Every structure is written in structure tokens, then in C-alpha cells.
Amino acid sequence: MRIVRSIAIVSLLCLLLTGCSGRKGVVSLRIIATTDVHGRIFDKDILDGQERQGSLAKLASFLKKQRKENKNVLYLDAGDILQGSFEIYQDVTAQFERKSLAAQAYNLLGCDAVAFGNHDFAVGTSCYERFYDGTTFPILSSNVCFSDYGDFVPVYRMFEYKGLRVAVVGMTTPIVEYSIPSDRIDELVFRDIAETARDIVPWLREERKADVIIGLFHSGFEDGRMDDDGVYENAVRRVVSEVTGFDVIIFGHDHISRCLKMADCNGDSVLLINPGPYAHNAAVATVTADFRNPDKPEILTSGYLEDITDEVPDNGYMKKLSGWYYDVVNYADSVAGRITTSLEGRGVLWRESSAMNYIHSVQMGFNAAEISLASPVFTRSYIPAGDIRMRDLFALYQYENTMVSVMLKGSEVRDVLEYSAGLYYNTVQDANGNLIKTGRDEGNGKKMPSTPSNYFITAAGIDYEVDVTKPEGERVRVLSMNDGKPFDPDRYYRTTINSFLYGGTESAIFKATGITHKSIVRRLEVSSSTDIRYYIITDFTLKRKAGKDVNIRNVCNWRLVPEDIVDGCLARDTIDFYVINE
């Protein structure tokens, strides 16, 4: 692990191109920024072959135009690079010898600096270290440090344009410390962003003589899952209201595009700009410095969001990454293994399914789990028996969630299942009732659940019933453990959940129980070193090499009751009903 990076060391890296003697006339700087790209490296989605609305390939074309039109261009990215696409997943899990694909892509774009995002930490130490080692630009995060020693990465970078001194300061949302298991973030401490800014901004002005300070924040505009606990996830509005000295703040994380100006606590104007996710937009900011009065230079800022979805992907960029591209295509088409039973998930909201049984069996195999809690996160509700290709496994499990082993009381497990049932079922008294809560009609008779199906939670390791004639809060009755032993609501069970349930904003763990993001840390046993999908891929691959097929065990034993009422309701409810929007 890379160790101490003190301010002194960083200062040596912040080499200035020219002295301050060039400070005269008017200097203009164009800033281009992206955030939350989530691995959209290539122009096409490898899984379906369709051209993406946004991609770094399209951004490459936009940057080329900007550099032709402007002498001084600074390209920045506010983080969440290393999770979210097929190509980035293949690179971080199946390519260990060559340089990071993401690093090569950002190098080709001429990136000047990035800030680490929460998803960049979630991939684990070896993955973000590989990205770091491959870049020709700095990764910045001033509020992240080791618990015992020094800075994690450089806290800022100084750039100079004809005497204009521009400091870029990185920040990462402190929610990482509570949303990602501690064994994946290498004993890092995430300081409050506003408190960190109060320390660093005056230092940059007074000691480093910065004319312009740009915040590069992986933190949203306002509000967050732990604000009531004093951990401010989305801190931009708060920083502006409490800290003076920023000229521009480029931010992300909340996936909400914004461009506005606000007055800081001294009444000075700050440009705030969030291009939004997936490289659909580029943030474009202009900083103009008027040095005609050298004793008091005037700094002006302006900005806008540019839709780059109509840009033509840059051929030169794609050609230089063509080797990586074809490796990923071949990986997607490769056979992972064979399965004897189809992976079925079409009725997952009202009955057991082979797809969920398989996911639960993987989770039950982790850390000697006694109970598993899981949700349907597939993008295809039917995968036939036979050869299974890598692309099929990405349809079975679409997210890079890791497995997390926590200790939950039996009553808490029941509360989570009760909460989930309340999201999806109405209370019915006869077979004429509307059992499934529907809220969306796609205009063609296609009914969808009112809550997306990936929030629906089932359990393995226990046998239980959901009585749909009962009111919400009284429906779930746990009969026993799977092996017939009594289920004890007061006992703590070793329970495997995914990392979304461990730290997600909308996690049923926090919605249904008295557990908080801070207290669940004390329930943590261990988290998996890789994501759930990697365990699935490994299972298929090892069995294929051994000449065996993958068999699905029935580990999830639950049902809706009373069966006569349920059957009558479902016969009508599920006509033209779609669990997922495929």
C-alpha cells in the first residue's frame, strides 16, 4: 500500500511551469469536467452491442474540439470510475498483468487530475492501487488519510497558466467509512469535507499563493444518509455556506446535473457545477483573470453543461484501446460453464425461483452463514439450461456488490422480511383482491411493481410464510431453520447480506430495524475480497474445468399464504405483469 504523502512531498510534485513574471493582461482558462462515468470506457455497451449515449470515446471528441478552440484547457474528473461497466469489471477481475484500462483511457484523454469516489474505494485496495500506478496524472483526496500516518494520496495539485496559479483540491464523501466494510478500505479515515476545506483553503491562498481554487468533490449538493449523525455525505451546499475561498466547485456522487452560482459566507460568488453521470454531459467552466491591476487581479467565472451524447466517438481513442476492446468482447462471449436447470426469475415476487436459489446458495457458502438475505438483481428473468456465457452471468447479477457477514438478531431478520413484504403486497381478504402493488404502466398493458424488484428481499436458511390477509407488520411468520431447528428471535445469527444492504441509502436493514450506519460496523464479521458475481463466475469456471455442471440447490423455502386466496389473486394480478423491465 502506498504510504505517507505529506504536504511537503506534495509541494515538490506541484512544479510550476513558469514564474509569476507572466502575470499581465487577461488570462483565460477553460475547464472541462466529468464525474460518475462508472467505467463507460468504450463507445458501445459490450453486453448488448448498442452505442452508448455517453462514453469516454465521445468525450475524447469533445475534448479535441475544446483544445483546438482554447489555448488553456484543464480536464478533471470527480470520481466513481472503477465500477459500473462490463469492460471495467473484466479489467479489474481478469487482467492482472497489464496496466489498468481506466488509467490508459484517462491518460489518452489528457486528464489533469481526478478525485477518488466511493466506488473507486469499493473495488478494493489492489484495484485502486493498480489504477493509481498506471496514471500519468494525480489522484487527489485531501480529506482521506491513514488512521496512523499521513495522507493517502496528494491533497491538491497546482497548475499555472501565464502566471495564473490554479489549485485543484480533491475531496471524497466521508460516507465511505460507513458504507464500505472497513476491511476493504485499508484503515483509512475520511474527514469531514467542510472541516478539511477550512484547513486547506487558507493555506493554499496564503502559503501557496493560489489565485484560483477549484474544489474537485466526490460529494453531492446536499442531504445524505447520515447527516443526522454528523456525517455529511453530500456537502457542497454546506461547504459554500461555511467556507470562503473557493472559486469553482466541480462535484458529483448524487448523479444530479447542476450548474449554478452561490454566494459563500463572505458574499463571494462560487460556481458550482455537476455534469451528472455516465458522460452524458461535460461540465464546461471558464475562469478569466484580469491582471491589468497586478495588485488586485479580478477573477471571473462562468459555466454551463454541454450535452455530448451526439458527439461522434473518437476513432483515434478507440483505435489505441482496440486491443482491450476485443479482449472484453471475447471475454463476454466465452463459455463460463453449464447448468442443468434454467435460471428462472419471472415469478420471483410471489414464489421461489431457481435464480434466487442460486444467489442464496452462493451467499450461504460465505463465512458459514446461518441465514442469507438477498434481492433479485438480474436483468433477464430467464436464462435457459445448457452453456452459460459470461454475458449471461452479468444478466443474472448486474451489480458489483460484495458479500458481507454481519450478526443479526432473529427478530431483525423477520423485520427486514416484513418491511420488504410491505413494499410489494396489499392486504387481501379473498381471491378477488389486488395482491401485488402495481404503480407503473408502460403504455402497452405492461404492469410493473410499484417498487423496483431489486428491493424485494427473500431469505435462505429459514422456512417462513407471508400471510397476505394480515395487516402490514404482522405478515411474516418464521416456522423454523431450514434444518428443522427452532428459530429464536432473540438469538444473533451469522447472516450474509450484500454490500448495498450493508451501506446503501435505501437499505431495508436500516429502514426496518433500529440498526444505524454507525452501529452496523460493530455487527461486521468479515466481507468478501471480491464481489458476488466473481464467486458465481468462479463456481461455473471451476466446475467446467472439472467436467461438471452447476446444480441449483433449493435453499430458499418460503411461500405466500393462504394458498387458495393467493392463487386466485395471482391468476388475475400477473396477467401482462413484468417483474423487471427487460
Order of alpha helices (4+ residues) and beta strands (2+ residues): alpha-beta-alpha-beta-alpha-alpha-beta-alpha-alpha-beta-beta-beta-beta-alpha-beta-alpha-beta-alpha-beta-beta-beta-beta-beta-alpha-alpha-beta-beta-alpha-beta-beta-beta-alpha-beta-alpha-beta-beta-beta-beta-beta-beta-alpha-alpha-beta-alpha-beta-alpha
